[in-house]
């Protein structure tokens, strides 16, 4: 089983999401969102090729995929030989062009 790691970009996004939910919503809601993201990480590790290729990036490739959480968050990840790298955790209300700088 491959190890899952977060890039600095993904870690920053997760921190922003947590801060936003703690500011705008309840602690319980924040906990549910973070739990859902963590469950998505588990699903990715269990079956990384089960999710679709991410076509929002500059040059879509077979090894960069996405999973949608709560119809709100898109987790973009790269399957590598020795690990799975979470590149971005993207809120659906953000401009999708922000994903265009991700390269395969």
ZAMARMI-96141 format. One record per atom (N, C-alpha, C): residue number from 1; x, y, z; atom name. Coordinates in pm, 1 decimal. Example, Ala and Ser with C-alpha at 12.3 -4.5 7.8 and 13.67 -1.06 7.14 Angstrom:
% residues 2
   num          u          v          w   atome
     1     1319.0     -569.0      780.0       N
     1     1230.0     -450.0      780.0      CA
     1     1320.0     -330.0      780.0       C
     2     1285.0     -225.0      708.0       N
     2     1367.0     -106.0      714.0      CA
     2     1290.0        3.0      787.0       C
//
This chain:
% residues 104
   num          u          v          w   atome
     1       84.6     -117.5        0.0       N
     1        0.0        0.0        0.0      CA
     1       89.6      124.4        0.0       C
     2       54.5      220.2      -84.4       N
     2      132.7      342.1      -95.0      CA
     2      103.0      437.4       20.5       C
     3      203.4      512.4       58.9       N
     3      189.6      613.3      163.9      CA
     3      132.7      741.3      103.3       C
     4       44.0      808.9      176.3       N
     4      -13.9      934.2      131.1      CA
     4       57.9     1049.3      200.3       C
     5      101.3     1147.1      120.9       N
     5      164.9     1267.7      174.8      CA
     5       97.1     1390.3      116.1       C
     6       97.9     1498.8      192.5       N
     6       41.1     1625.0      146.4      CA
     6      153.7     1719.2      107.3       C
     7      136.6     1786.1       -5.8       N
     7      231.3     1890.2      -43.1      CA
     7      208.0     2010.1       48.5       C
     8      300.9     2103.7       47.5       N
     8      283.0     2226.8      125.0      CA
     8      156.6     2299.4       80.0       C
     9      131.5     2297.3      -48.9       N
     9       12.7     2361.7     -104.4      CA
     9     -115.1     2300.1      -46.5       C
    10     -119.7     2166.9      -41.5       N
    10     -237.2     2097.5       12.6      CA
    10     -251.4     2123.3      162.5       C
    11     -139.4     2122.9      234.9       N
    11     -144.6     2152.2      378.2      CA
    11     -198.4     2292.3      403.3       C
    12     -153.9     2388.8      324.2       N
    12     -202.6     2526.9      338.2      CA
    12     -352.1     2535.5      309.0       C
    13     -395.6     2465.4      205.8       N
    13     -538.6     2465.6      171.5      CA
    13     -621.6     2405.0      283.8       C
    14     -572.9     2295.3      341.7       N
    14     -645.3     2230.7      450.6      CA
    14     -652.1     2323.0      572.6       C
    15     -545.3     2393.9      600.4       N
    15     -546.4     2491.1      710.3      CA
    15     -646.8     2603.0      683.9       C
    16     -650.5     2653.3      559.7       N
    16     -745.9     2758.2      523.1      CA
    16     -889.3     2708.6      537.8       C
    17     -915.2     2587.5      494.3       N
    17    -1049.1     2529.3      506.5      CA
    17    -1087.8     2518.5      653.6       C
    18     -996.7     2467.3      735.1       N
    18    -1023.7     2452.6      878.3      CA
    18    -1050.9     2588.4      942.0       C
    19     -966.3     2685.3      913.2       N
    19     -984.0     2820.0      970.0      CA
    19    -1117.5     2879.9      928.2       C
    20    -1152.4     2864.1      800.1       N
    20    -1278.6     2918.0      750.7      CA
    20    -1397.4     2855.0      823.7       C
    21    -1398.6     2723.6      830.9       N
    21    -1510.8     2656.1      895.3      CA
    21    -1518.3     2688.1     1044.4       C
    22    -1404.0     2701.9     1109.2       N
    22    -1406.5     2737.7     1251.7      CA
    22    -1459.5     2878.6     1271.8       C
    23    -1432.2     2968.1     1177.7       N
    23    -1478.1     3107.1     1187.0      CA
    23    -1625.3     3121.4     1149.4       C
    24    -1665.3     3051.1     1043.8       N
    24    -1799.4     3070.1      988.0      CA
    24    -1903.0     2966.3     1031.0       C
    25    -1857.3     2855.4     1087.4       N
    25    -1947.5     2747.2     1124.5      CA
    25    -1913.2     2697.5     1263.8       C
    26    -1981.0     2597.1     1305.7       N
    26    -1957.8     2541.4     1439.1      CA
    26    -1835.8     2449.4     1440.5       C
    27    -1787.9     2421.6     1560.0       N
    27    -1678.6     2326.7     1577.1      CA
    27    -1720.4     2189.0     1525.4       C
    28    -1845.4     2151.2     1551.3       N
    28    -1895.8     2021.4     1507.2      CA
    28    -1895.5     2011.0     1354.9       C
    29    -1937.5     2117.2     1288.1       N
    29    -1939.3     2117.8     1141.1      CA
    29    -1796.2     2108.3     1086.7       C
    30    -1706.6     2182.3     1149.6       N
    30    -1566.0     2178.2     1109.3      CA
    30    -1511.4     2036.9     1123.1       C
    31    -1541.3     1972.9     1234.0       N
    31    -1495.8     1836.4     1258.4      CA
    31    -1550.4     1741.4     1152.5       C
    32    -1677.0     1756.9     1114.1       N
    32    -1736.0     1670.1     1011.4      CA
    32    -1665.1     1687.5      876.9       C
    33    -1634.1     1812.8      842.4       N
    33    -1566.4     1838.6      715.6      CA
    33    -1427.6     1774.6      715.0       C
    34    -1351.5     1796.3      821.5       N
    34    -1216.4     1741.0      829.2      CA
    34    -1220.9     1587.9      830.7       C
    35    -1316.3     1530.7      902.7       N
    35    -1332.0     1384.5      903.2      CA
    35    -1360.9     1331.7      762.6       C
    36    -1443.3     1403.4      688.0       N
    36    -1475.6     1361.8      551.1      CA
    36    -1353.0     1367.1      460.8       C
    37    -1271.3     1468.5      478.2       N
    37    -1148.2     1479.5      399.5      CA
    37    -1055.7     1363.8      435.2       C
    38    -1042.3     1334.5      563.1       N
    38     -956.0     1223.8      605.8      CA
    38    -1006.9     1088.4      554.7       C
    39    -1139.0     1070.1      551.6       N
    39    -1195.5      946.4      496.2      CA
    39    -1166.2      936.7      346.4       C
    40    -1169.8     1051.2      278.2       N
    40    -1135.6     1052.2      135.7      CA
    40     -989.3     1011.9      116.5       C
    41     -900.8     1058.3      205.5       N
    41     -760.5     1016.4      198.8      CA
    41     -750.7      864.3      210.2       C
    42     -825.9      806.0      302.2       N
    42     -824.8      660.2      319.5      CA
    42     -871.8      589.3      192.4       C
    43     -975.6      643.9      128.9       N
    43    -1026.6      584.4        4.8      CA
    43     -922.5      591.9     -106.3       C
    44     -853.2      704.8     -113.5       N
    44     -749.4      721.8     -215.3      CA
    44     -640.2      617.2     -196.4       C
    45     -594.2      601.6      -73.0       N
    45     -488.1      504.9      -44.2      CA
    45     -534.5      362.5      -76.5       C
    46     -658.4      331.4      -42.7       N
    46     -710.0      195.7      -65.3      CA
    46     -723.0      162.2     -214.0       C
    47     -756.0      263.4     -294.2       N
    47     -779.0      236.9     -436.2      CA
    47     -751.2      362.6     -519.6       C
    48     -625.4      400.7     -534.7       N
    48     -591.4      528.8     -597.2      CA
    48     -635.0      544.9     -742.8       C
    49     -643.9      436.1     -816.3       N
    49     -681.2      447.5     -957.2      CA
    49     -831.9      439.5     -981.1       C
    50     -908.5      433.4     -873.1       N
    50    -1054.2      423.3     -885.7      CA
    50    -1122.4      555.5     -918.8       C
    51    -1051.0      663.6     -905.5       N
    51    -1111.2      795.8     -921.8      CA
    51    -1065.4      857.0    -1053.3       C
    52    -1146.4      950.7    -1107.3       N
    52    -1118.9     1000.5    -1242.6      CA
    52     -994.3     1088.6    -1252.2       C
    53     -941.1     1091.0    -1373.1       N
    53     -831.2     1181.7    -1405.1      CA
    53     -882.6     1324.3    -1386.8       C
    54     -796.7     1411.4    -1335.5       N
    54     -833.4     1552.1    -1316.2      CA
    54     -806.0     1627.9    -1446.1       C
    55     -912.0     1677.0    -1507.7       N
    55     -898.1     1748.6    -1634.2      CA
    55     -890.1     1899.9    -1616.2       C
    56     -888.6     1947.0    -1491.8       N
    56     -879.3     2090.9    -1465.8      CA
    56     -735.3     2140.9    -1463.6       C
    57     -640.6     2050.4    -1472.0       N
    57     -500.9     2090.6    -1465.1      CA
    57     -447.7     2121.8    -1605.8       C
    58     -327.7     2178.8    -1608.7       N
    58     -267.0     2223.9    -1734.2      CA
    58     -257.4     2112.6    -1838.4       C
    59     -200.1     1999.2    -1799.6       N
    59     -187.0     1885.8    -1890.7      CA
    59     -232.3     1759.8    -1818.8       C
    60     -359.0     1723.1    -1834.0       N
    60     -409.3     1603.6    -1764.9      CA
    60     -327.6     1480.4    -1800.6       C
    61     -297.7     1400.7    -1697.7       N
    61     -226.1     1276.3    -1717.7      CA
    61     -293.2     1168.1    -1634.5       C
    62     -263.7     1046.4    -1668.8       N
    62     -323.4      930.3    -1601.7      CA
    62     -290.3      925.5    -1452.7       C
    63     -178.4      982.9    -1412.2       N
    63     -137.8      971.8    -1272.3      CA
    63     -190.2     1084.7    -1182.9       C
    64     -257.4     1184.1    -1238.7       N
    64     -315.8     1290.2    -1155.2      CA
    64     -467.1     1275.5    -1159.1       C
    65     -522.5     1248.7    -1042.9       N
    65     -664.6     1217.6    -1030.9      CA
    65     -731.0     1305.6     -926.6       C
    66     -862.5     1289.1     -914.0       N
    66     -937.6     1370.8     -819.9      CA
    66    -1048.8     1290.0     -755.2       C
    67    -1083.8     1332.0     -636.0       N
    67    -1199.2     1276.9     -566.7      CA
    67    -1277.5     1396.0     -511.9       C
    68    -1407.7     1389.1     -520.8       N
    68    -1494.0     1496.8     -473.5      CA
    68    -1549.9     1458.0     -336.3       C
    69    -1546.7     1552.0     -243.1       N
    69    -1595.5     1531.0     -107.1      CA
    69    -1710.9     1628.0      -81.5       C
    70    -1825.9     1575.9      -43.6       N
    70    -1944.7     1657.2      -10.5      CA
    70    -1988.6     1748.5     -124.5       C
    71    -1963.1     1714.0     -246.4       N
    71    -1997.1     1799.8     -360.9      CA
    71    -1935.4     1938.3     -346.9       C
    72    -1837.8     1953.9     -260.2       N
    72    -1781.9     2085.0     -229.4      CA
    72    -1631.6     2091.4     -251.8       C
    73    -1560.2     1988.3     -210.7       N
    73    -1414.7     1989.4     -216.9      CA
    73    -1363.8     1889.2     -319.9       C
    74    -1263.9     1932.7     -394.1       N
    74    -1196.4     1845.6     -489.8      CA
    74    -1055.8     1822.3     -436.0       C
    75    -1023.6     1697.4     -412.6       N
    75     -889.0     1661.7     -370.3      CA
    75     -815.4     1612.4     -494.9       C
    76     -710.0     1682.7     -531.5       N
    76     -630.5     1648.1     -648.8      CA
    76     -503.2     1580.0     -598.9       C
    77     -475.4     1461.9     -655.1       N
    77     -359.1     1386.8     -608.1      CA
    77     -283.6     1324.3     -724.5       C
    78     -156.3     1297.7     -697.9       N
    78      -66.9     1238.0     -796.9      CA
    78      -23.7     1100.3     -748.0       C
    79      -40.2     1001.0     -832.8       N
    79        5.6      865.2     -800.7      CA
    79      149.5      853.6     -849.7       C
    80      238.7      826.8     -756.6       N
    80      378.9      807.2     -791.1      CA
    80      418.1      662.6     -759.9       C
    81      537.8      626.1     -799.1       N
    81      582.4      488.2     -780.3      CA
    81      583.9      447.6     -633.0       C
    82      625.4      539.9     -546.0       N
    82      644.2      505.7     -405.3      CA
    82      548.9      576.6     -308.3       C
    83      460.0      662.8     -360.8       N
    83      368.5      736.0     -272.9      CA
    83      253.6      796.8     -352.1       C
    84      155.9      844.3     -277.9       N
    84       46.6      922.4     -334.1      CA
    84       61.3     1061.5     -275.6       C
    85       66.7     1158.7     -362.1       N
    85       91.6     1295.6     -320.1      CA
    85      -35.5     1379.1     -339.7       C
    86      -93.0     1428.1     -229.8       N
    86     -208.0     1518.7     -240.6      CA
    86     -152.5     1654.5     -279.2       C
    87     -195.0     1703.1     -395.0       N
    87     -143.0     1828.1     -448.9      CA
    87     -225.2     1946.8     -399.7       C
    88     -357.7     1930.2     -397.8       N
    88     -446.0     2042.0     -364.6      CA
    88     -576.3     1989.6     -307.8       C
    89     -632.8     2065.6     -216.8       N
    89     -768.5     2042.8     -166.6      CA
    89     -842.3     2170.6     -200.8       C
    90     -930.4     2160.7     -296.3       N
    90     -984.8     2277.5     -365.6      CA
    90    -1133.9     2291.6     -339.3       C
    91    -1176.4     2407.5     -289.5       N
    91    -1318.7     2434.4     -267.1      CA
    91    -1383.7     2467.9     -400.5       C
    92    -1499.3     2410.8     -425.0       N
    92    -1569.3     2426.6     -551.8      CA
    92    -1609.6     2567.9     -586.2       C
    93    -1616.0     2658.6     -490.0       N
    93    -1653.3     2797.3     -519.2      CA
    93    -1533.9     2881.8     -563.0       C
    94    -1414.3     2824.7     -554.9       N
    94    -1296.5     2897.3     -602.3      CA
    94    -1287.2     2886.0     -753.8       C
    95    -1212.8     2974.0     -813.8       N
    95    -1194.7     2975.2     -958.1      CA
    95    -1114.3     2851.9    -1000.3       C
    96    -1170.7     2764.8    -1085.0       N
    96    -1099.4     2642.8    -1124.6      CA
    96     -971.0     2670.5    -1202.6       C
    97     -954.5     2790.6    -1253.9       N
    97     -830.7     2823.8    -1323.9      CA
    97     -710.6     2821.1    -1230.3       C
    98     -736.0     2825.5    -1099.7       N
    98     -628.1     2818.2    -1002.6      CA
    98     -559.8     2681.2    -1005.2       C
    99     -626.6     2580.8    -1060.8       N
    99     -568.5     2447.7    -1072.1      CA
    99     -482.4     2433.3    -1198.0       C
   100     -491.4     2529.9    -1287.3       N
   100     -423.1     2518.1    -1415.9      CA
   100     -271.4     2512.8    -1403.5       C
   101     -215.7     2558.8    -1291.9       N
   101      -70.1     2557.9    -1278.9      CA
   101      -15.1     2422.5    -1234.4       C
   102     -103.7     2328.6    -1203.4       N
   102      -57.5     2192.9    -1164.5      CA
   102      -12.5     2120.3    -1290.4       C
   103      106.6     2066.2    -1281.5       N
   103      160.4     1993.4    -1396.9      CA
   103      177.1     1845.9    -1364.4       C
   104      162.5     1763.0    -1465.1       N
   104      172.5     1618.4    -1449.4      CA
   104      308.2     1571.9    -1436.0       C
//
